[in-house]
Amino acid sequence: MRRAYVLFFLVLLLIHAGCEKNDNGGGVQKVEGAGQNNPEVPDAVSYDLNTDSVDDFQVDYNMGIWDGANASGFLVSATLESMNESTVLLKINEGINTEILFSMPKDSIWREPVEPFKWNEYGPVSIARLWQGADGIWPEEWSVNSEFNSNPYYLGIRVKENEDFLVGWIKLEINVTNGKIRFVEYQLTPEEYIVIPE
């Protein structure tokens, strides 16, 4: 139990003071005091997809901790946070858990999805992670939370537009060497569904 308290307070300290901005204006933060070869983590980026001057999504980076039976370490999670009632499409696995659904070209994104798919109501979703090893060494590449290895990746989305919603998709590029996630293309429609092009 003492170990859990020590790790909890260490994480709070790291979150509060461990990330310092670089002076080079590169849009990254250096993780300090968390083992060997500490990574640089990109700054958060917000996106207004329907150009109504209200942000719809934010890519953010959060530090946490993993704790195993005989080891523990830090992790950095790249998350997609929904804003202004916008949301992403999830897949429900046998009613037990949910996962972000990376779609593929030719997939249809429906305004009213059917099981096992649904619009996210659970807060931020993890897109990629960087896990520190039990030896304190950070890996050289981020792991993407996807069953596909298809960079670029596609997400089904729903964006608030006045009192209604637009349905659409985002094409993401995920740089596994530095964790940067970019929205490179997207499309929205007021129709009942949209097909991701090839």
C-alpha positions in Angstrom: 0.0 0.0 0.0 2.9 2.4 0.8 4.2 1.8 -2.7 0.9 2.8 -4.2 0.9 6.1 -2.3 4.5 6.8 -3.3 3.7 6.2 -7.0 0.6 8.3 -6.8 2.4 11.3 -5.4 5.3 10.8 -7.8 2.8 10.9 -10.7 1.2 14.1 -9.3 4.6 15.7 -9.1 5.5 14.7 -12.6 2.2 15.9 -14.0 2.6 19.2 -12.2 6.3 20.0 -12.8 7.8 17.2 -14.9 7.0 18.5 -18.4 8.8 21.6 -19.4 8.3 23.5 -22.7 11.3 23.5 -25.0 12.6 27.0 -26.0 12.9 26.0 -29.6 9.2 26.5 -30.4 9.0 22.9 -31.7 5.6 22.3 -30.1 6.8 19.5 -27.7 7.4 19.0 -24.0 10.2 17.1 -22.5 9.3 14.5 -19.9 11.8 14.9 -17.1 12.7 12.7 -14.1 11.0 9.6 -15.4 13.8 7.1 -16.2 16.2 6.8 -19.0 16.0 8.4 -22.5 13.0 10.4 -21.5 10.7 11.2 -24.5 9.6 14.5 -25.9 5.8 14.7 -26.0 3.9 16.9 -28.5 1.8 19.8 -27.4 -2.0 19.5 -27.4 -3.7 20.5 -30.7 -7.4 21.5 -31.1 -9.5 21.2 -34.3 -12.6 23.1 -35.5 -13.8 20.8 -38.3 -17.0 22.6 -39.3 -15.4 26.1 -39.1 -18.0 27.5 -36.7 -15.2 29.0 -34.4 -15.9 26.3 -31.8 -13.4 23.5 -31.3 -14.7 20.0 -31.9 -11.8 17.8 -30.9 -8.5 18.0 -29.1 -5.5 15.7 -29.4 -3.9 15.7 -25.9 -1.1 13.9 -24.2 -1.4 12.7 -20.6 1.1 11.0 -18.3 0.1 8.1 -16.2 1.4 5.0 -14.5 1.2 1.3 -15.0 1.6 -1.1 -12.1 2.2 -4.8 -12.5 2.7 -7.6 -10.0 6.4 -7.1 -9.7 7.1 -3.9 -11.7 5.8 -0.5 -12.6 6.5 2.4 -14.8 5.2 5.4 -16.6 3.2 5.8 -19.7 2.2 8.7 -22.0 -1.2 8.4 -23.6 -2.2 10.3 -26.8 -6.0 10.8 -26.4 -8.7 12.3 -28.5 -11.0 14.5 -26.5 -14.5 15.4 -27.8 -15.6 18.9 -27.3 -18.9 20.7 -27.9 -20.9 17.4 -28.0 -18.8 16.0 -30.9 -17.9 12.4 -30.6 -16.1 9.4 -32.2 -17.4 6.0 -33.2 -16.6 3.1 -30.8 -16.9 -0.7 -31.0 -18.5 -2.5 -28.1 -16.8 -5.9 -27.4 -19.6 -8.3 -26.1 -20.9 -5.6 -23.8 -17.8 -5.8 -21.7 -15.5 -3.1 -22.9 -15.2 -0.5 -25.6 -12.4 0.4 -28.0 -11.9 3.2 -30.5 -12.9 2.0 -33.9 -10.4 2.7 -36.6 -12.3 2.4 -39.9 -11.0 1.5 -43.3 -11.6 3.0 -46.8 -15.1 1.9 -48.2 -16.5 1.7 -44.6 -19.8 3.5 -44.1 -20.2 5.8 -41.1 -23.9 6.0 -40.1 -25.7 8.8 -38.2 -27.4 6.1 -36.1 -24.9 3.2 -35.8 -26.0 -0.3 -35.0 -24.5 -2.7 -32.6 -21.7 -3.4 -31.9 -20.9 0.2 -32.8 -22.0 3.3 -30.9 -21.0 6.9 -30.4 -18.6 7.5 -27.5 -20.1 8.7 -24.3 -17.2 7.8 -22.0 -14.8 10.7 -22.3 -11.4 10.8 -24.0 -10.3 7.8 -26.1 -6.8 6.6 -26.3 -5.2 6.6 -29.8 -1.6 5.8 -29.0 0.6 5.1 -26.0 4.3 5.1 -25.1 5.0 2.6 -22.3 8.1 2.8 -20.2 9.7 -0.6 -19.5 10.1 -2.0 -16.0 13.8 -1.2 -16.4 13.0 2.5 -16.7 13.9 2.7 -20.4 11.3 4.3 -22.8 10.8 2.6 -26.1 11.7 4.3 -29.4 8.2 3.9 -30.9 4.6 4.6 -29.8 2.1 1.8 -30.0 -1.2 2.6 -31.8 -4.4 1.4 -30.3 -5.7 -0.3 -33.4 -6.1 -3.8 -34.8 -4.9 -2.4 -38.1 -1.4 -1.4 -39.1 -2.6 1.0 -41.8 -1.1 4.4 -41.2 -3.0 6.6 -42.1 -5.9 5.7 -39.9 -9.6 6.7 -40.2 -12.1 7.6 -37.4 -15.9 7.9 -37.7 -17.0 11.1 -36.2 -20.1 13.1 -35.3 -19.8 16.9 -35.0 -22.3 19.3 -33.4 -23.7 21.8 -35.9 -26.2 24.3 -34.4 -28.9 22.0 -32.9 -28.1 19.0 -35.1 -25.1 16.8 -36.0 -23.0 16.2 -39.0 -21.6 12.7 -39.6 -18.2 12.1 -41.1 -14.7 10.8 -40.9 -11.1 12.0 -40.1 -8.0 10.7 -41.8 -5.2 10.6 -39.2 -1.4 10.3 -39.6 0.3 9.0 -36.5 4.0 9.4 -36.3 5.1 6.5 -34.1 8.6 7.9 -33.5 7.5 11.2 -31.9 3.8 10.6 -31.1 2.5 13.4 -33.3 -1.1 12.9 -34.5 -2.3 15.0 -37.4 -5.7 15.4 -39.0 -4.7 15.4 -42.6 -8.2 15.2 -44.2 -11.8 15.0 -43.1 -15.3 15.2 -44.5 -18.7 15.9 -42.9 -22.2 15.6 -44.2 -25.8 16.2 -43.0 -26.9 13.0 -44.7 -27.7 9.8 -42.9 -24.3 8.2 -43.7 -21.0 8.8 -45.4 -18.6 6.4 -47.1 -14.8 6.7 -46.5 -13.3 7.0 -50.0 -10.5 4.7 -51.2 
